[in-house]
Amino acid sequence: MKILVSGDFVITDEYENKDLIDDSVKRLFSESDYRILNLEAPVTSKNSDKILKTGPHLRCSAEVILDALSKLKINYYLYILL
């Protein structure tokens, strides 16, 4: 059994409906039997306010990130829901 564990994955709303994932990455994910992914940004609604923190304000809406996770056939992912 091949298990793939990956981290720091984020696709922000500005990239909605764009194919950002390289074919080599898609192939790597497809060759695994079980895929685990850590999201780099919290999942929020599209019209949520900025998150109070230092550094860049990364966030992804459920609609955008769930589509990408589905395409990569992610079995389990870790995230913060705000």
GIPEZI-V818736 format. One record per pair of residues at least 6 apart in sequence whose ideal C-beta (glycine too) atoms are under 8 Angstrom apart, sorted by sequence separation. I is the first residue (numbers start at 1). J is the second residue. D is the distance in whole Angstrom. If there is no record, write none. Layout:
BEGIN
((I,J,D) (I,J,D))
END
This chain:
BEGIN
((29,35,6) (51,57,6) (44,51,8) (50,57,5) (51,59,6) (69,77,6) (11,20,6) (42,51,7) (48,59,7) (44,59,5) (46,61,4) (43,59,8) (44,60,8) (45,61,6) (41,58,4) (42,59,6) (43,60,6) (44,61,6) (45,62,8) (46,63,7) (40,58,6) (41,59,5) (42,60,8) (43,61,7) (41,60,5) (43,62,5) (39,60,7) (43,65,6) (59,82,8) (4,28,7) (4,29,6) (39,65,7) (4,32,4) (9,37,5) (2,31,7) (3,32,7) (6,35,8) (9,38,7) (10,39,6) (12,41,7) (2,32,5) (3,33,7) (4,34,7) (6,36,7) (7,37,7) (8,38,7) (9,39,6) (10,40,4) (2,33,5) (3,34,5) (4,35,5) (5,36,5) (6,37,5) (7,38,4) (9,40,6) (10,41,5) (51,82,7) (1,33,5) (2,34,8) (3,35,8) (4,36,7) (5,37,8) (6,38,7) (8,40,4) (37,69,7) (1,34,7) (3,36,7) (7,40,7) (13,46,6) (48,82,7) (37,72,8) (43,79,5) (35,72,7) (37,74,5) (42,79,7) (43,80,7) (44,81,8) (35,73,6) (36,74,8) (39,77,6) (42,80,4) (43,81,5) (44,82,5) (35,74,5) (36,75,7) (37,76,8) (38,77,7) (39,78,7) (42,81,7) (43,82,7) (35,75,5) (36,76,5) (37,77,5) (38,78,5) (39,79,4) (42,82,5) (34,75,5) (35,76,8) (36,77,7) (37,78,7) (38,79,8) (39,80,8) (34,76,8) (36,78,8) (29,72,5) (30,73,7) (29,73,7) (26,71,8) (29,74,8) (12,58,7) (13,59,8) (26,72,7) (12,59,7) (13,60,7) (16,63,8) (21,68,7) (10,58,6) (12,60,6) (13,61,5) (16,64,5) (20,68,8) (11,60,6) (15,64,7) (10,60,6) (21,71,7) (13,64,5) (21,72,7) (12,64,7) (11,64,6) (11,65,6) (10,65,8) (11,68,5))
END
